């Protein structure tokens, strides 16, 4: 078996996913091919993974592949391709994604789900993924492409519609949302053996049903505790708890993400909402700076160790590979096209996040039925700009970038149509060769 990791310079994430594989009796005798365009970070990842491999018995063969000229060799013969690239990095592209909108009075928190920053991030990433999948069609046509890169719904949806390769979008939100919610509300005793149904779109999927091991519906108590928690004062998850109060259901992704996925919380004319709901503006750039600084400290310790043990994480990737290898079924929350109406009141071309069963025959999404009307409506405010960003990437028409930004709920709530057009034009110019040409 061969596992190729694209964007292996994302050292911590590569360590989690590939370290998980080394912890698996089914997967650890494989070849792991690491690919990146940053030689320093690629070398660091190779060193750290080699240390984990030694701690785990040294049964994995690890190879490193630097630069575009080595990309096909990295992919050749792969059974699974894990994608975790970030195109444009913190500098220059993330800085551009935040600084130019700020000039227009448009503030963001994360900009990797929606928002104008997210739209630009998707548009500079899709051409790179197209290159990956063209190479895959030539050198590993039967491989599964496990996409972890955001913007999840746009990138996975684009590849599922246009690439011809087998792909699934994977996020960290679904598998931890119930544990995090119940723990935060002091309901930890209900976590073991709980049952849940989660569906929607990435970063805005909904906890539709949650019951404890005895089958008791936990939502009445959750709603009461969440309301009292928000009334008591500031905490890190006030937006999502406000969702529970106003819309009736909990959302999978964090409050800092969801604060910018709607028109309700970040308003230049109501700055008091920022404090009231504890919203961290410019959070993603701040995280980038902190992560870069922390990595300089952490890497020295990690790189100095001859062996480095690893405890298996909650990431889906290794479990998917195991299930496809052994045939033992495994359930995930996956991002797939809404083919056949998996969620009946969302469009078929949308990329939705639904329960999926995995075995050696493939990945099989489960039909959820209709979402509560208000939840489907909220999801549509995300799906509209997602679909138009995909249209812009496919047609290379600048007008569809305008349309995507115009339909983004937070952008539309803050700026006029003329301001949106001017901002998009300035962003395209600033990105330069990081973007393809749009007509």
Steps between C-alpha positions, in 0.01 A plus 500: 500500500614855427378816672599835350473817707470824301605800704716296734664820621190535717707310754260470791214384280722259308620364833142441613372332184808297409585430864147358530577268209818381673286416805287268287594134461325510163684803360844521657676279240426753228702752301445866588592761241533855629456785250548873543653802325670628818820303549558608859155402624506180294828400662364573846196282436715217367721513812206500740315221321819293485531537878141381548567212261801390709290513816240286327741231382628655176262311273395798283704612197509881479606698192510877449427679173581869456346724237274472199750288306469228766122511529424207269758284673338579833159403364601202285323183610333660801192338650413804710591866453456728801481869417586776750650776285468870578559701185649844549577448869460756772711742300414630256155358440331474840618851584348623173174314567456694824664839438324604181144421624586688818559813288136474393378458858453124466640309798554123508592235755627188319410534127536133413130409476334799336570869469696685237828374647371147472390550141848620401661213688290249309573661164877479547480141630280338235758525215759322717255222584419469130871439438503237773200316362628511141817332619294250699299409192829408334698328778245383763153514340337271756624687807269674746568871551435586866467878511564685826567842346249779550277634355367149533165526324637701207814293440338161553192603305712619208704180486193281535334676207793552264809290580388141437700367796354342811498758776349567842526815710599448864477742790567483874168650608250215494678245715568740788191722504283294738780430748601867504140619539406262781827556683466877485145480633595271790329196345812281465322200644286482185798476260572123524275305266314804370323494164499790257382609155701778335439647155521828309799663331859513618552732798123544510375147549234453765470272799151388403459237769698400809404233752685339789576129522154433643328676211404817691468812284767740626388807309252641757772512763758626249275788395433600858865485607624682189255785556609535862868477402469791257300704750770455763769682300772463244650169392659370181190349340234767531407512129425129483301512821307793355428275200349245740283771655389669176498213249460200729812299414875483563749550218809285450765768452626758746348837578791691348429330168125543515509864607591591141274247324186709550396869518420507872810551713774703327345838418688826466189689613459280807854458636363405841412156359870416472543529876163355585564179305876489566589498128875491422549717191812424293526168681655298217793738435563506873503119508742490206746728679471298823536167321811614315654621826400185690636277224844659532500403869337158459696386197835511677379255762327274249786497254757416767328178601621177347163341577165668545192308599153584376151442637229447241290813443133545415570569130296288260770424240665191653162348588380548141813328369454212745135454404580499129782251555328256735134542409409566862245785477564840655273802530623852424357843436602569141467780247339372181277623221133505594427251223154349522390739769699373798368815664168540325458877535848597378608507131650194335820677390579617853776333700337385823634347821310181586560165672687258272579131535842379382611147412707327233241584234538874552326788679123501518320820607180458701173673415397734780171636364387858556671739737281723716402787269698766686817290491470433127451873446815582699693239302381654174660832595830309498426281199422795271847662516662155500332403173582834341865472604508159332340658191769772498778243532357284220415777252775748596240775483566793734129581518437182698757604761295819537184291529651271764607799709164674452319193633731443795275585797754694706643694205154590371394621843790748518578624148317640198515322165742759361725464804501123458604527134779745586624279784503189281694681229757620752538150646549345157767758414675449834509121463667528159645168386352314797175501300423382147385758248133598518320660206 
